[in-house]
Amino acid sequence: MVHVSYAVNGQNFALLDIHRQDAIPGGNLAQINATLDGVPAVIQQSQRPTLDSDDVSYLWARDGLLYGLHVLLTDDVTRQAADAMAASIR
């Protein structure tokens, strides 16, 4: 298992978790609603009232690894930037 956090100007805005797993877990299969770089993915955006911001979560599997990414949207980190960040992860 690997955990990586990303920060801008000293403030964390994203967390990436990587596990050894060949596919999206069975409990999440019904939530698949998109593709990410050509593979099935679960992508959800939700409001975080305590942070006064939205969070976008991504879940996908590729090459024997399961990726989970959470990105806190801010003035500097847009949904488009979060999508591009998720698509760039290999």
C-alpha positions in Angstrom: 0.0 0.0 0.0 1.2 3.5 -0.9 -0.1 6.8 0.3 0.9 10.0 -1.4 -0.3 13.5 -0.6 0.0 16.6 -2.7 0.3 20.2 -1.5 0.2 23.7 -2.9 1.6 26.6 -0.9 1.9 24.3 2.1 -1.7 23.2 2.0 -2.6 19.5 1.2 -5.2 19.3 -1.6 -5.0 15.7 -2.8 -4.4 12.2 -1.4 -3.6 9.2 -3.5 -3.8 5.6 -2.2 -2.5 2.6 -4.2 -3.1 -1.0 -3.4 -2.4 -4.3 -5.1 -5.7 -5.3 -6.6 -6.8 -6.3 -10.1 -10.2 -4.6 -10.3 -12.5 -2.2 -8.7 -14.0 -4.0 -5.6 -17.3 -5.8 -6.0 -19.1 -3.4 -3.7 -18.2 -0.5 -6.0 -19.1 -2.1 -9.3 -22.6 -0.6 -9.5 -21.0 2.9 -9.0 -18.9 2.8 -12.1 -19.9 5.9 -14.0 -17.0 6.9 -16.2 -13.7 5.8 -17.7 -10.3 7.2 -16.8 -7.6 6.8 -19.4 -9.7 4.0 -21.0 -10.4 1.9 -17.9 -13.7 1.8 -15.9 -13.8 4.3 -13.0 -16.0 5.6 -10.2 -15.8 9.4 -10.1 -17.9 11.3 -7.6 -18.0 15.0 -6.6 -19.4 15.9 -3.2 -19.7 19.0 -1.1 -17.6 19.2 2.1 -19.5 21.7 4.3 -16.8 21.7 7.0 -14.2 22.8 4.4 -16.5 25.0 2.4 -15.3 23.2 -0.8 -16.0 20.3 -3.1 -14.1 17.0 -3.1 -13.7 14.8 -6.1 -13.0 11.1 -5.6 -11.6 8.8 -8.3 -11.4 5.0 -8.1 -9.9 2.8 -10.8 -7.8 -0.3 -11.4 -5.0 -0.8 -13.9 -2.1 -3.2 -14.3 -2.8 -5.0 -11.0 -3.1 -1.9 -8.9 -6.2 -0.1 -7.4 -6.0 3.6 -7.3 -8.0 5.9 -5.1 -7.6 9.7 -5.4 -9.3 12.4 -3.5 -8.8 16.0 -4.6 -10.1 19.1 -2.7 -11.3 21.7 -5.2 -10.1 25.2 -4.4 -9.6 28.4 -6.4 -6.3 27.1 -7.5 -7.3 23.5 -8.1 -10.3 23.2 -10.5 -12.3 20.1 -11.5 -10.5 20.2 -14.8 -7.2 20.2 -13.1 -8.3 17.3 -10.8 -9.5 15.3 -13.8 -6.2 15.9 -15.6 -4.2 14.9 -12.5 -6.1 11.6 -12.2 -5.7 10.9 -15.9 -1.9 11.5 -15.6 -1.3 8.9 -12.8 0.4 5.8 -14.1 
